[in-house]
Amino acid sequence: MSITKLDQIFEVLKTKTKKRLVAAFANDAHTIEAVYAAVEKGIIDATLTGDESNIRKICQECGFDINKFEIVNEPNEIKAAMMAVQLINDGKANLLMKGSLSTDKYMRAILNKEKGLCSEGSILTHITVMEFPTYHKLLTIGDVAIIPQPDFKQKIKIVDFLVKTARAIGVEKPKVAVIAATEQMLAGMPACVEGAMLAKMSDRGQIAGCVIDGPLSLDCAIDKESVEIKKVSGPVAGDADCLLFPNIESGNVFFKGGTKLAGAELAAYVAGARVPCVLTSRGDSALTKTYSIALAALIA
């Protein structure tokens, strides 16, 4: 099934084996609300690590049935995060979610060399699926939150995660646009040079399972009218499924501009660990967090 709206992920998950999520230090109402919504939709089972007395208090105040969760009591946030990671490593959960601890502490637990979730040589990257009211399909984008200035090898890895995510939502052969400030091939702009290299690697089968074109300006990646005016050709132009940004600034501005000004909704996760890891912003809505849980469950 091709998924064209984020809420369709819920229906797809109901046809698959249910996964178990573990939320690390789930001591806030927003996290518990999102996890509870996902449990109520029947798409996951859930374990919460954190201060059990506080979790019980939040559930009582919000009217949540606490029996829907397994609770592992650990009031210390760092220990709660490590406990959540250990549950993954012990095969007792399939995906991880950040609770109310800071992002650096959450990532530290994932990256722990002895007890974390990363294999040697792996990279972590933030993958987002965005639903725009003005675009005809979902857009899968990266990286907007983790890698500040990806080098060429990292870009190849990010493309791989973008493609895997797009395929998970039903895109058989994703069209990947490598974004730059221009669609012209300018040797003095690294984003243009690396975009062209990625496109040529795709042409020659060195990067399989997708079609890559670059460099492409944002308008030429997603807008048919701009493509016609600028006379840009190719299967990706104006019809991209995935956008690879040259750096975190450009990706983050697109991400936040889309949600705050264009009414986009999103789901996001961290790829590259042994399981998908949900990493949402404190400012994200409970719905965004629920969508992110659903996407991670789909990937898992």
DANOR-V24230 format. One record per residue. N is the residue number from 1. RES is the residue in one small letter. OMEGA is omega in whole degrees, -180 to 180 (NA if undefined). BURIAL is b if it has 16 or more other ideal C-beta (glycine too) atoms within 10 Angstrom, else e. Layout:
BEGIN
n=N res=RES omega=OMEGA burial=BURIAL
n=N res=RES omega=OMEGA burial=BURIAL
END
This chain:
BEGIN
n=1 res=m omega=176 burial=e
n=2 res=s omega=-178 burial=e
n=3 res=i omega=-179 burial=b
n=4 res=t omega=177 burial=e
n=5 res=k omega=-176 burial=e
n=6 res=l omega=-178 burial=b
n=7 res=d omega=176 burial=e
n=8 res=q omega=177 burial=b
n=9 res=i omega=180 burial=b
n=10 res=f omega=-178 burial=b
n=11 res=e omega=179 burial=e
n=12 res=v omega=-178 burial=b
n=13 res=l omega=-180 burial=b
n=14 res=k omega=179 burial=e
n=15 res=t omega=-175 burial=e
n=16 res=k omega=176 burial=e
n=17 res=t omega=-176 burial=e
n=18 res=k omega=178 burial=e
n=19 res=k omega=176 burial=b
n=20 res=r omega=176 burial=b
n=21 res=l omega=170 burial=b
n=22 res=v omega=180 burial=b
n=23 res=a omega=-176 burial=b
n=24 res=a omega=-180 burial=b
n=25 res=f omega=-178 burial=b
n=26 res=a omega=-174 burial=b
n=27 res=n omega=-180 burial=b
n=28 res=d omega=-176 burial=b
n=29 res=a omega=-177 burial=b
n=30 res=h omega=179 burial=b
n=31 res=t omega=-178 burial=b
n=32 res=i omega=179 burial=b
n=33 res=e omega=-179 burial=b
n=34 res=a omega=180 burial=b
n=35 res=v omega=-180 burial=b
n=36 res=y omega=179 burial=b
n=37 res=a omega=180 burial=b
n=38 res=a omega=177 burial=b
n=39 res=v omega=-179 burial=b
n=40 res=e omega=177 burial=e
n=41 res=k omega=178 burial=b
n=42 res=g omega=-175 burial=e
n=43 res=i omega=177 burial=b
n=44 res=i omega=159 burial=b
n=45 res=d omega=-172 burial=b
n=46 res=a omega=172 burial=b
n=47 res=t omega=178 burial=b
n=48 res=l omega=170 burial=b
n=49 res=t omega=-179 burial=b
n=50 res=g omega=-180 burial=b
n=51 res=d omega=-174 burial=b
n=52 res=e omega=-179 burial=b
n=53 res=s omega=179 burial=e
n=54 res=n omega=178 burial=e
n=55 res=i omega=179 burial=b
n=56 res=r omega=179 burial=e
n=57 res=k omega=180 burial=e
n=58 res=i omega=180 burial=b
n=59 res=c omega=179 burial=b
n=60 res=q omega=-179 burial=e
n=61 res=e omega=-177 burial=e
n=62 res=c omega=-180 burial=e
n=63 res=g omega=179 burial=e
n=64 res=f omega=176 burial=b
n=65 res=d omega=-175 burial=e
n=66 res=i omega=179 burial=e
n=67 res=n omega=176 burial=e
n=68 res=k omega=-176 burial=e
n=69 res=f omega=159 burial=b
n=70 res=e omega=-178 burial=e
n=71 res=i omega=175 burial=b
n=72 res=v omega=-174 burial=b
n=73 res=n omega=174 burial=e
n=74 res=e omega=-176 burial=b
n=75 res=p omega=-180 burial=e
n=76 res=n omega=-172 burial=e
n=77 res=e omega=-180 burial=b
n=78 res=i omega=178 burial=b
n=79 res=k omega=179 burial=e
n=80 res=a omega=178 burial=b
n=81 res=a omega=179 burial=b
n=82 res=m omega=178 burial=b
n=83 res=m omega=178 burial=b
n=84 res=a omega=178 burial=b
n=85 res=v omega=180 burial=b
n=86 res=q omega=177 burial=b
n=87 res=l omega=176 burial=b
n=88 res=i omega=-178 burial=b
n=89 res=n omega=178 burial=e
n=90 res=d omega=179 burial=e
n=91 res=g omega=-177 burial=e
n=92 res=k omega=176 burial=e
n=93 res=a omega=-174 burial=b
n=94 res=n omega=178 burial=b
n=95 res=l omega=-174 burial=b
n=96 res=l omega=177 burial=b
n=97 res=m omega=176 burial=b
n=98 res=k omega=173 burial=b
n=99 res=g omega=-173 burial=b
n=100 res=s omega=175 burial=b
n=101 res=l omega=-179 burial=b
n=102 res=s omega=-178 burial=e
n=103 res=t omega=-178 burial=e
n=104 res=d omega=178 burial=e
n=105 res=k omega=177 burial=b
n=106 res=y omega=-179 burial=b
n=107 res=m omega=179 burial=b
n=108 res=r omega=178 burial=e
n=109 res=a omega=179 burial=b
n=110 res=i omega=-174 burial=b
n=111 res=l omega=-180 burial=e
n=112 res=n omega=-172 burial=e
n=113 res=k omega=-176 burial=e
n=114 res=e omega=-171 burial=e
n=115 res=k omega=-177 burial=e
n=116 res=g omega=-173 burial=b
n=117 res=l omega=-176 burial=b
n=118 res=c omega=175 burial=e
n=119 res=s omega=-180 burial=e
n=120 res=e omega=178 burial=e
n=121 res=g omega=-179 burial=e
n=122 res=s omega=174 burial=e
n=123 res=i omega=174 burial=b
n=124 res=l omega=178 burial=b
n=125 res=t omega=-176 burial=b
n=126 res=h omega=-178 burial=b
n=127 res=i omega=-177 burial=b
n=128 res=t omega=171 burial=b
n=129 res=v omega=-175 burial=b
n=130 res=m omega=176 burial=b
n=131 res=e omega=179 burial=b
n=132 res=f omega=176 burial=b
n=133 res=p omega=-176 burial=e
n=134 res=t omega=-180 burial=e
n=135 res=y omega=-168 burial=e
n=136 res=h omega=178 burial=e
n=137 res=k omega=178 burial=b
n=138 res=l omega=177 burial=b
n=139 res=l omega=176 burial=b
n=140 res=t omega=-171 burial=b
n=141 res=i omega=176 burial=b
n=142 res=g omega=-11 burial=b
n=143 res=d omega=-177 burial=b
n=144 res=v omega=-170 burial=b
n=145 res=a omega=-172 burial=b
n=146 res=i omega=-174 burial=b
n=147 res=i omega=-175 burial=b
n=148 res=p omega=-176 burial=e
n=149 res=q omega=-175 burial=e
n=150 res=p omega=174 burial=b
n=151 res=d omega=-173 burial=e
n=152 res=f omega=179 burial=e
n=153 res=k omega=178 burial=e
n=154 res=q omega=178 burial=e
n=155 res=k omega=177 burial=b
n=156 res=i omega=178 burial=b
n=157 res=k omega=180 burial=b
n=158 res=i omega=176 burial=b
n=159 res=v omega=-180 burial=b
n=160 res=d omega=180 burial=b
n=161 res=f omega=176 burial=b
n=162 res=l omega=-178 burial=b
n=163 res=v omega=179 burial=b
n=164 res=k omega=180 burial=b
n=165 res=t omega=179 burial=b
n=166 res=a omega=177 burial=b
n=167 res=r omega=179 burial=b
n=168 res=a omega=177 burial=b
n=169 res=i omega=169 burial=b
n=170 res=g omega=178 burial=e
n=171 res=v omega=-172 burial=b
n=172 res=e omega=179 burial=e
n=173 res=k omega=-173 burial=e
n=174 res=p omega=176 burial=b
n=175 res=k omega=-174 burial=b
n=176 res=v omega=175 burial=b
n=177 res=a omega=175 burial=b
n=178 res=v omega=-169 burial=b
n=179 res=i omega=173 burial=b
n=180 res=a omega=-180 burial=b
n=181 res=a omega=-179 burial=e
n=182 res=t omega=175 burial=e
n=183 res=e omega=178 burial=b
n=184 res=q omega=179 burial=e
n=185 res=m omega=-179 burial=e
n=186 res=l omega=-174 burial=e
n=187 res=a omega=-178 burial=e
n=188 res=g omega=-179 burial=e
n=189 res=m omega=-178 burial=b
n=190 res=p omega=180 burial=e
n=191 res=a omega=179 burial=b
n=192 res=c omega=-178 burial=b
n=193 res=v omega=-178 burial=b
n=194 res=e omega=175 burial=b
n=195 res=g omega=179 burial=b
n=196 res=a omega=179 burial=b
n=197 res=m omega=178 burial=b
n=198 res=l omega=179 burial=b
n=199 res=a omega=-180 burial=b
n=200 res=k omega=176 burial=e
n=201 res=m omega=177 burial=e
n=202 res=s omega=180 burial=b
n=203 res=d omega=-175 burial=e
n=204 res=r omega=175 burial=e
n=205 res=g omega=178 burial=e
n=206 res=q omega=171 burial=e
n=207 res=i omega=-171 burial=b
n=208 res=a omega=173 burial=e
n=209 res=g omega=-179 burial=e
n=210 res=c omega=172 burial=b
n=211 res=v omega=-178 burial=b
n=212 res=i omega=172 burial=b
n=213 res=d omega=178 burial=b
n=214 res=g omega=-1 burial=b
n=215 res=p omega=173 burial=b
n=216 res=l omega=171 burial=b
n=217 res=s omega=-176 burial=b
n=218 res=l omega=-179 burial=b
n=219 res=d omega=180 burial=b
n=220 res=c omega=178 burial=b
n=221 res=a omega=-169 burial=b
n=222 res=i omega=-175 burial=b
n=223 res=d omega=-177 burial=b
n=224 res=k omega=-178 burial=e
n=225 res=e omega=178 burial=e
n=226 res=s omega=179 burial=b
n=227 res=v omega=180 burial=b
n=228 res=e omega=-179 burial=e
n=229 res=i omega=-177 burial=e
n=230 res=k omega=178 burial=e
n=231 res=k omega=176 burial=e
n=232 res=v omega=-178 burial=b
n=233 res=s omega=177 burial=e
n=234 res=g omega=-175 burial=b
n=235 res=p omega=-178 burial=e
n=236 res=v omega=-173 burial=b
n=237 res=a omega=177 burial=b
n=238 res=g omega=-174 burial=b
n=239 res=d omega=-175 burial=b
n=240 res=a omega=170 burial=b
n=241 res=d omega=-175 burial=b
n=242 res=c omega=175 burial=b
n=243 res=l omega=174 burial=b
n=244 res=l omega=-178 burial=b
n=245 res=f omega=-176 burial=b
n=246 res=p omega=-179 burial=b
n=247 res=n omega=-174 burial=e
n=248 res=i omega=-179 burial=b
n=249 res=e omega=-178 burial=e
n=250 res=s omega=180 burial=b
n=251 res=g omega=-177 burial=b
n=252 res=n omega=178 burial=b
n=253 res=v omega=177 burial=e
n=254 res=f omega=-178 burial=b
n=255 res=f omega=-177 burial=b
n=256 res=k omega=176 burial=e
n=257 res=g omega=179 burial=e
n=258 res=g omega=-177 burial=b
n=259 res=t omega=-174 burial=b
n=260 res=k omega=-176 burial=e
n=261 res=l omega=-174 burial=e
n=262 res=a omega=176 burial=e
n=263 res=g omega=-180 burial=e
n=264 res=a omega=172 burial=b
n=265 res=e omega=-173 burial=b
n=266 res=l omega=169 burial=b
n=267 res=a omega=-176 burial=b
n=268 res=a omega=176 burial=b
n=269 res=y omega=175 burial=b
n=270 res=v omega=178 burial=b
n=271 res=a omega=176 burial=b
n=272 res=g omega=173 burial=b
n=273 res=a omega=-178 burial=b
n=274 res=r omega=174 burial=e
n=275 res=v omega=174 burial=b
n=276 res=p omega=-178 burial=b
n=277 res=c omega=-179 burial=b
n=278 res=v omega=178 burial=b
n=279 res=l omega=-179 burial=b
n=280 res=t omega=180 burial=b
n=281 res=s omega=175 burial=e
n=282 res=r omega=-179 burial=e
n=283 res=g omega=180 burial=e
n=284 res=d omega=179 burial=b
n=285 res=s omega=176 burial=b
n=286 res=a omega=179 burial=b
n=287 res=l omega=178 burial=b
n=288 res=t omega=180 burial=b
n=289 res=k omega=178 burial=b
n=290 res=t omega=175 burial=b
n=291 res=y omega=-179 burial=b
n=292 res=s omega=175 burial=b
n=293 res=i omega=-179 burial=b
n=294 res=a omega=180 burial=b
n=295 res=l omega=179 burial=b
n=296 res=a omega=178 burial=b
n=297 res=a omega=178 burial=b
n=298 res=l omega=180 burial=b
n=299 res=i omega=-178 burial=b
n=300 res=a omega=NA burial=b
END
